[in-house]
Amino acid sequence: MKFSQLLLLVFTLVLTACADNPEKENENTALASKKESGKSDFKYWVWTGANNERADSSYTAEYKKYSENGIDAVLINTNTDPELLARVAPLARKEGLEVHAWIMAMNRPGDSVALQHPDWYAVSRDGKSTFDNRPYVDYYQWLCPTREESRNHVLGLVEGLSKVEGVASVHLDYIRLPDIFLPIGLLPKYDLEQEEELPQFDFCYCDVCVSEFEKMHHKDPREMENPALDIEWKQFRLNKIKEVVDDSYKIVHDNGKILTAAVFPYPEMADHMVRQRWDKWDIDVVLPMIYHNFYNEELDWIGFATRQGVSDLEEKDTELHTGVFVPAMSGPELQEAIKQARENGAKGISFFDGGALKPEHLQVIKNAQ
């Protein structure tokens, strides 16, 4: 066969493969969007919400405001409603925005399906379930990541969102266990002191988790004098969250999307505070919530935490885009936050949340392009 004929055959086979597998073609597009940055080499994101009561014109005005001021991507919380997501995604895309499906993963407050199954919920060391005994706040209703039914419920929600046309990623939030330690700046709000791991904030001690751990390690964490000192028990729970993430990664990639997540500031801190070791996950993009004021830190801490996360991801093909808490910042402070993220290796920055972006913030973002 002549060389020119061989090239023609190879080209034809490639075209046929794409035609036979449009989902793979979509995945390639989505994965490319992870490497592309839209208007610049630094991506600007915003977390926002949606509900069925708002008119399309209202969403269009919101999305236009973002795009005209330099924002590239919107993370939209539709309360895991794929129909609502399918309605608003084209409106955002029409304004030139990349769309990401934001889901509250393990924390499922008011989930009508999960509420029919009280045994699906995470249990504290003192034996209380988040089904009816919620730590810290009323919307903390956490599902167990180990129990097959509860984890499959979460994965089913991920799959539903990943099938919506025009969505670039499924964005996992609350992909962890409840806070074993709150950020230090929030403790006075709850009149708390947390100098050790307290039983009422230590999860998951449900029968399924304990039984599976006991089969693996031949010990019962409920009988330990100080479970916080048992590394295998902590690692067991870290691994269970990782398994949910890794399964989500397979699901969304099969549907031509990528996987992103909102995570705690940097991996070692996330491990300590919420059983979340995100540098070990199969994931495309992480958006650490580096909310400096929650930790009584100054603006340069955004740079420190960004650099720490970037360093921890050096051996992985995972991008880091810094997340910041806008209500705590003036325009000049937001400008400094963007500078801190850029100079410490982030590929972009995300703002929480859209409703908090004042004209002075938007002008800073627009000028930063």
C-alpha positions as CSV (number, residue, x, y, z in Angstrom):
1,M,0.0,0.0,0.0
2,K,1.3,3.4,-0.9
3,F,2.2,5.8,1.9
4,S,-0.4,8.3,0.7
5,Q,-3.1,5.6,0.7
6,L,-2.1,4.6,4.2
7,L,-2.4,8.1,5.5
8,L,-5.9,8.3,3.9
9,L,-6.9,5.1,5.6
10,V,-5.7,6.3,9.0
11,F,-7.5,9.6,8.5
12,T,-10.7,7.8,7.6
13,L,-10.6,5.6,10.6
14,V,-10.1,8.5,13.0
15,L,-13.1,10.3,11.5
16,T,-15.2,7.1,11.8
17,A,-14.2,6.7,15.4
18,C,-15.3,10.2,16.3
19,A,-18.6,9.7,14.4
20,D,-19.3,6.4,16.2
21,N,-18.5,7.9,19.6
22,P,-19.8,11.4,20.0
23,E,-19.4,11.2,23.7
24,K,-15.7,10.7,23.4
25,E,-15.6,13.7,21.1
26,N,-17.4,15.7,23.7
27,E,-15.0,14.5,26.3
28,N,-12.1,15.6,24.3
29,T,-13.7,19.1,23.9
30,A,-14.3,19.3,27.7
31,L,-10.8,18.1,28.5
32,A,-9.4,20.7,26.1
33,S,-11.4,23.4,27.9
34,K,-9.5,22.4,31.1
35,K,-6.3,23.4,29.3
36,E,-7.7,26.4,27.5
37,S,-8.4,29.5,29.6
38,G,-11.0,31.4,27.5
39,K,-10.1,35.0,27.3
40,S,-6.7,34.8,28.9
41,D,-4.3,32.3,30.3
42,F,-5.9,32.8,33.7
43,K,-9.5,31.7,34.2
44,Y,-12.1,33.6,36.2
45,W,-15.0,31.6,37.7
46,V,-18.0,32.4,39.8
47,W,-20.3,30.3,42.0
48,T,-23.9,31.1,41.6
49,G,-27.4,29.5,42.0
50,A,-30.6,28.9,40.0
51,N,-34.2,28.2,40.7
52,N,-37.3,27.6,38.6
53,E,-39.0,30.8,39.8
54,R,-36.7,33.2,37.9
55,A,-37.4,34.2,34.3
56,D,-34.9,33.5,31.5
57,S,-34.4,37.2,31.1
58,S,-33.2,37.4,34.7
59,Y,-30.6,34.7,34.1
60,T,-29.5,36.3,30.8
61,A,-28.9,39.6,32.6
62,E,-26.9,37.9,35.3
63,Y,-24.7,35.9,32.9
64,K,-24.2,39.0,30.6
65,K,-23.0,40.9,33.6
66,Y,-20.4,38.2,34.3
67,S,-19.2,37.9,30.8
68,E,-18.9,41.6,30.1
69,N,-16.7,41.9,33.2
70,G,-14.2,39.2,32.3
71,I,-15.6,36.1,34.0
72,D,-15.1,32.9,31.9
73,A,-17.1,30.2,33.8
74,V,-20.1,29.8,36.0
75,L,-20.6,27.0,38.6
76,I,-24.4,26.7,38.8
77,N,-26.2,25.1,41.8
78,T,-29.6,23.9,40.6
79,N,-30.2,21.7,43.7
80,T,-29.2,18.7,41.4
81,D,-32.1,19.4,39.0
82,P,-30.9,18.3,35.5
83,E,-34.0,19.9,33.9
84,L,-33.3,23.3,35.4
85,L,-29.6,22.9,34.4
86,A,-30.6,22.1,30.9
87,R,-32.7,25.3,30.8
88,V,-30.1,27.7,32.1
89,A,-27.0,26.2,30.6
90,P,-27.7,27.5,27.1
91,L,-28.5,30.9,28.4
92,A,-25.0,31.1,30.0
93,R,-23.3,29.6,27.0
94,K,-25.0,32.1,24.8
95,E,-23.2,34.9,26.8
96,G,-19.9,33.1,26.2
97,L,-19.6,31.4,29.6
98,E,-18.4,27.9,30.3
99,V,-21.0,26.0,32.5
100,H,-20.3,23.7,35.4
101,A,-22.9,21.7,37.3
102,W,-22.4,22.5,41.0
103,I,-23.7,19.7,43.4
104,M,-23.7,19.4,47.1
105,A,-22.4,15.8,47.2
106,M,-22.2,14.1,50.7
107,N,-24.2,16.9,52.5
108,R,-27.7,16.5,51.1
109,P,-30.1,18.7,53.2
110,G,-33.7,18.1,52.4
111,D,-33.0,15.4,49.8
112,S,-36.5,13.8,49.3
113,V,-35.1,10.5,48.3
114,A,-32.5,10.2,51.0
115,L,-34.9,11.3,53.7
116,Q,-36.9,8.1,53.1
117,H,-33.8,6.1,54.3
118,P,-32.7,7.2,57.8
119,D,-30.0,4.5,57.8
120,W,-28.1,6.3,54.9
121,Y,-26.9,9.1,57.1
122,A,-23.5,9.5,58.7
123,V,-23.3,8.8,62.4
124,S,-21.1,10.5,65.0
125,R,-18.8,8.9,67.6
126,D,-21.4,9.6,70.2
127,G,-24.0,7.6,68.2
128,K,-26.1,10.4,66.7
129,S,-27.2,10.4,63.1
130,T,-27.2,13.6,60.9
131,F,-30.6,12.4,59.8
132,D,-32.1,14.1,62.9
133,N,-29.1,15.3,64.9
134,R,-27.3,17.8,62.7
135,P,-23.9,19.3,63.8
136,Y,-23.4,23.0,63.8
137,V,-26.2,24.1,61.5
138,D,-29.6,22.8,60.4
139,Y,-28.6,22.1,56.8
140,Y,-25.9,19.6,57.8
141,Q,-27.5,16.3,56.7
142,W,-24.5,14.1,55.6
143,L,-24.8,10.8,53.9
144,C,-22.4,7.9,54.6
145,P,-19.8,7.4,51.9
146,T,-19.4,3.7,52.6
147,R,-23.0,2.4,52.6
148,E,-23.8,1.2,49.0
149,E,-27.2,2.7,48.8
150,S,-26.2,6.2,49.9
151,R,-23.1,6.4,47.8
152,N,-25.0,5.1,44.8
153,H,-27.6,7.8,45.3
154,V,-24.9,10.5,45.1
155,L,-23.3,8.9,42.1
156,G,-26.7,8.7,40.4
157,L,-27.1,12.5,40.9
158,V,-23.7,13.1,39.5
159,E,-24.6,11.0,36.4
160,G,-27.8,12.9,35.8
161,L,-26.0,16.2,35.8
162,S,-23.2,14.9,33.7
163,K,-25.6,14.0,30.9
164,V,-26.9,17.5,30.4
165,E,-25.7,18.9,27.1
166,G,-23.4,21.9,27.1
167,V,-22.0,21.3,30.6
168,A,-18.2,21.3,30.9
169,S,-18.0,19.6,34.3
170,V,-19.8,18.2,37.3
171,H,-18.5,20.3,40.3
172,L,-18.5,18.4,43.6
173,D,-19.0,20.4,46.8
174,Y,-19.2,19.1,50.4
175,I,-17.3,16.1,49.1
176,R,-16.1,15.1,52.6
177,L,-17.3,14.3,56.1
178,P,-18.6,16.9,58.5
179,D,-16.1,19.3,60.0
180,I,-14.1,17.7,62.8
181,F,-12.7,21.2,63.3
182,L,-14.3,24.5,62.2
183,P,-12.1,27.3,60.8
184,I,-10.8,29.2,63.8
185,G,-12.6,32.4,62.7
186,L,-16.0,30.7,62.9
187,L,-15.7,29.2,66.4
188,P,-17.0,32.3,68.3
189,K,-20.1,32.2,66.1
190,Y,-21.0,28.8,67.6
191,D,-19.6,29.5,71.0
192,L,-17.2,26.6,70.6
193,E,-13.7,25.6,71.6
194,Q,-12.2,22.7,69.6
195,E,-8.8,21.8,71.0
196,E,-9.2,18.1,70.2
197,E,-11.5,15.8,68.1
198,L,-14.8,15.9,69.9
199,P,-17.2,12.9,69.7
200,Q,-20.2,15.0,68.4
201,F,-18.2,16.2,65.4
202,D,-16.4,13.0,64.6
203,F,-18.1,10.9,61.8
204,C,-18.8,8.2,60.4
205,Y,-19.3,5.5,63.0
206,C,-22.4,3.9,61.4
207,D,-22.7,0.1,61.6
208,V,-21.6,-0.3,57.9
209,C,-18.4,1.7,58.3
210,V,-17.4,0.1,61.6
211,S,-18.1,-3.4,60.3
212,E,-16.1,-2.9,57.1
213,F,-13.2,-1.4,59.0
214,E,-13.3,-4.2,61.6
215,K,-13.0,-6.8,58.8
216,M,-10.0,-5.0,57.4
217,H,-8.1,-4.1,60.6
218,H,-9.6,-6.4,63.3
219,K,-10.5,-3.6,65.7
220,D,-13.6,-1.6,66.5
221,P,-13.2,2.3,66.5
222,R,-16.1,2.6,68.9
223,E,-14.1,0.7,71.5
224,M,-10.9,2.8,71.1
225,E,-9.9,5.0,73.9
226,N,-8.8,7.8,71.5
227,P,-9.8,7.1,67.9
228,A,-8.1,10.3,66.7
229,L,-4.7,8.5,67.3
230,D,-5.6,5.6,65.0
231,I,-4.2,6.3,61.6
232,E,-5.9,3.4,59.9
233,W,-9.3,4.6,61.1
234,K,-8.7,8.1,59.7
235,Q,-7.3,6.6,56.5
236,F,-10.3,4.4,56.1
237,R,-12.6,7.4,56.0
238,L,-10.3,9.4,53.7
239,N,-10.3,6.4,51.3
240,K,-14.1,6.2,51.3
241,I,-14.4,9.8,50.2
242,K,-11.8,9.2,47.6
243,E,-13.8,6.2,46.2
244,V,-16.8,8.4,45.7
245,V,-14.7,11.0,43.9
246,D,-12.9,8.4,41.7
247,D,-16.2,6.7,40.8
248,S,-17.6,10.2,39.9
249,Y,-14.6,10.8,37.7
250,K,-15.3,7.6,35.7
251,I,-19.0,8.5,35.3
252,V,-18.5,12.1,34.1
253,H,-15.7,11.1,31.7
254,D,-17.9,8.4,30.3
255,N,-20.4,11.2,29.5
256,G,-17.8,13.5,27.9
257,K,-17.3,15.9,30.9
258,I,-14.6,16.6,33.3
259,L,-14.7,16.5,37.2
260,T,-14.1,19.6,39.3
261,A,-14.5,20.2,43.1
262,A,-14.6,22.8,45.8
263,V,-12.2,21.7,48.5
264,F,-10.6,22.9,51.7
265,P,-7.6,25.3,51.4
266,Y,-4.8,22.7,51.0
267,P,-4.6,18.9,51.3
268,E,-2.9,18.6,54.7
269,M,-5.4,21.1,56.2
270,A,-8.3,19.4,54.5
271,D,-7.2,16.0,55.9
272,H,-7.0,17.5,59.4
273,M,-10.3,19.4,59.4
274,V,-12.8,17.4,57.3
275,R,-11.3,14.0,56.2
276,Q,-10.5,15.2,52.7
277,R,-7.2,14.5,51.0
278,W,-7.8,15.9,47.6
279,D,-4.3,15.6,46.2
280,K,-4.9,11.8,46.1
281,W,-8.1,12.0,44.0
282,D,-8.8,11.3,40.4
283,I,-10.0,14.7,39.4
284,D,-9.3,17.3,36.7
285,V,-9.6,20.6,38.5
286,V,-9.8,21.6,42.2
287,L,-11.0,25.0,43.5
288,P,-9.7,25.3,47.1
289,M,-11.9,27.6,49.1
290,I,-9.1,29.8,50.5
291,Y,-11.3,32.0,52.6
292,H,-8.7,33.9,54.5
293,N,-11.0,35.7,56.9
294,F,-12.5,32.3,58.1
295,Y,-9.1,31.5,59.5
296,N,-8.2,35.0,60.9
297,E,-5.5,35.2,58.2
298,E,-4.3,38.1,56.1
299,L,-4.5,38.4,52.3
300,D,-1.1,36.9,51.7
301,W,-2.3,33.6,53.2
302,I,-4.2,33.2,49.9
303,G,-0.8,33.0,48.2
304,F,0.6,30.6,50.9
305,A,-2.4,28.2,50.6
306,T,-2.4,28.4,46.8
307,R,1.3,27.6,46.7
308,Q,0.9,24.7,49.1
309,G,-1.8,23.1,47.0
310,V,0.1,23.6,43.7
311,S,3.1,22.0,45.3
312,D,1.1,19.0,46.5
313,L,-0.3,18.5,42.9
314,E,3.1,18.6,41.2
315,E,3.0,14.9,40.2
316,K,-0.6,15.0,39.1
317,D,-2.4,16.2,36.0
318,T,-4.8,18.3,38.2
319,E,-5.3,22.0,37.9
320,L,-5.7,24.3,40.8
321,H,-7.9,27.4,40.6
322,T,-8.0,29.5,43.9
323,G,-11.4,30.2,45.4
324,V,-11.9,33.4,47.4
325,F,-14.7,34.8,49.6
326,V,-15.8,38.1,48.1
327,P,-17.9,39.6,50.9
328,A,-14.8,40.0,53.0
329,M,-13.0,42.1,50.4
330,S,-12.9,45.6,49.1
331,G,-12.0,46.2,45.4
332,P,-8.3,46.7,46.2
333,E,-8.3,43.6,48.4
334,L,-9.8,41.6,45.6
335,Q,-7.1,42.9,43.3
336,E,-4.5,41.7,45.7
337,A,-6.2,38.3,46.1
338,I,-6.0,37.8,42.3
339,K,-2.4,38.8,42.4
340,Q,-1.7,36.3,45.2
341,A,-3.4,33.5,43.3
342,R,-1.6,34.3,40.0
343,E,1.9,34.6,41.5
344,N,1.6,31.4,43.4
345,G,0.8,29.1,40.6
346,A,-3.0,29.0,40.3
347,K,-4.5,28.6,36.8
348,G,-7.4,30.8,37.7
349,I,-9.6,32.2,40.5
350,S,-13.2,31.7,41.6
351,F,-15.4,34.1,43.4
352,F,-18.0,33.2,46.1
353,D,-20.4,34.2,45.1
354,G,-22.1,35.9,42.2
355,G,-24.5,37.8,44.4
356,A,-21.6,39.3,46.4
357,L,-19.9,40.8,43.3
358,K,-20.3,44.6,43.6
359,P,-19.5,47.0,40.8
360,E,-16.1,47.7,42.3
361,H,-15.3,43.9,42.3
362,L,-16.5,43.5,38.7
363,Q,-14.3,46.4,37.6
364,V,-11.3,44.8,39.3
365,I,-11.9,41.6,37.5
366,K,-12.4,43.3,34.1
367,N,-9.2,45.3,34.6
368,A,-7.3,42.2,35.5
369,Q,-7.7,40.6,32.0
